[in-house]
Amino acid sequence: MGLIQIENMEFYSFHGHFREERIVGNKFLVNLTIEADMKAPASSDNLKDAVNYQHAYEIVKQQMEIKSYLLENIAGRILDALFSEMNGIQKATIKVSKLNPPMGGKIGSVSVTMSR
């Protein structure tokens, strides 16, 4: 068993509860951890035996382009897409962070983390 971690993927997206957030947009950071059996690719050195993390990134990117009101919805959609489009994932954890959220004070980020 092993972990693939894609960290600090940065996106400018148009997610949020407030109408202004969906018009102006904001920066988001996404971290993904995939748990998979890595025995075969460690031995074969062949991408066809591995969980392709380039494909995982493309899935995250596609989902970040779809407007959502809630971070929970984004995280859930990413997990759904990962498990439906990829093989070999035993467990995945996604963390979606909105930088400088409009909450009435100085806040670095707000995040949602979900696992499946």
C-alpha positions in Angstrom: 0.0 0.0 0.0 1.2 3.5 -0.6 0.1 7.1 -0.9 0.0 9.5 -3.9 -0.2 13.1 -2.7 -0.9 16.0 -5.1 -0.5 19.1 -3.0 -1.4 22.8 -3.3 -3.2 22.6 -6.7 -4.2 26.2 -7.2 -7.3 27.2 -9.1 -9.2 30.5 -9.7 -12.8 29.4 -9.6 -16.3 30.9 -9.1 -17.7 29.0 -6.2 -19.5 30.5 -3.2 -22.8 31.1 -1.5 -22.9 34.8 -2.4 -23.7 35.9 -5.9 -20.6 38.2 -5.9 -18.4 35.2 -5.3 -19.8 33.4 -8.3 -19.1 36.5 -10.5 -15.8 37.8 -9.2 -14.3 34.4 -8.2 -11.6 33.5 -5.7 -8.4 31.4 -5.3 -8.8 27.9 -4.1 -6.2 25.3 -3.1 -6.9 21.6 -3.4 -4.9 18.8 -1.8 -5.5 15.2 -2.8 -4.3 12.0 -1.2 -4.9 8.7 -3.0 -4.2 5.3 -1.2 -3.4 2.5 -3.6 -1.6 -0.8 -3.9 1.8 0.2 -5.4 3.4 -3.3 -5.5 2.9 -3.8 -9.3 4.1 -0.4 -10.5 7.1 -0.4 -8.1 8.2 -3.6 -9.7 7.2 -3.0 -13.4 8.1 0.7 -13.7 5.1 0.9 -16.1 2.4 3.6 -15.9 -0.3 1.1 -17.0 0.2 -0.6 -13.6 -0.1 2.6 -11.6 -2.8 5.0 -10.5 -2.1 7.8 -13.0 -1.9 11.0 -10.9 -1.9 13.2 -14.1 -5.4 11.8 -14.8 -6.3 12.6 -11.2 -5.2 16.2 -11.6 -7.3 16.5 -14.8 -10.3 15.3 -12.9 -9.8 17.8 -10.1 -9.3 20.6 -12.7 -12.5 19.7 -14.5 -14.5 19.6 -11.3 -13.1 23.0 -10.1 -14.5 24.6 -13.3 -18.1 23.7 -12.4 -19.6 26.4 -10.2 -20.8 25.3 -6.8 -22.3 27.0 -3.8 -20.6 24.8 -1.2 -17.1 23.4 -0.7 -18.7 20.2 0.4 -20.3 19.9 -3.0 -17.0 20.4 -4.8 -15.2 17.8 -2.6 -18.0 15.3 -3.1 -18.1 15.7 -6.8 -14.3 15.3 -7.0 -14.4 12.0 -5.0 -17.3 10.8 -7.2 -15.4 11.5 -10.4 -12.2 10.0 -9.1 -13.8 6.7 -8.2 -15.9 6.5 -11.3 -13.2 7.4 -13.8 -10.1 5.7 -12.3 -9.1 2.2 -11.2 -6.9 1.1 -8.4 -8.0 3.7 -5.8 -8.5 2.1 -2.4 -9.2 5.4 -0.5 -9.1 9.1 -1.4 -9.0 12.2 0.7 -9.7 15.6 -0.7 -9.2 19.0 0.9 -10.7 22.1 -0.8 -9.7 25.5 0.7 -11.1 28.9 -0.2 -8.5 31.6 0.3 -9.5 34.9 1.9 -13.2 33.9 2.3 -15.7 36.8 2.7 -16.6 36.2 6.3 -16.3 39.7 7.8 -12.7 39.5 9.1 -9.2 38.6 8.1 -9.2 34.9 7.5 -6.5 33.0 5.6 -8.7 30.2 4.3 -11.7 28.0 5.1 -11.4 24.3 4.2 -13.5 21.2 3.8 -11.9 17.7 3.9 -13.7 14.6 2.9 -12.6 10.9 2.5 -14.0 7.9 0.8 
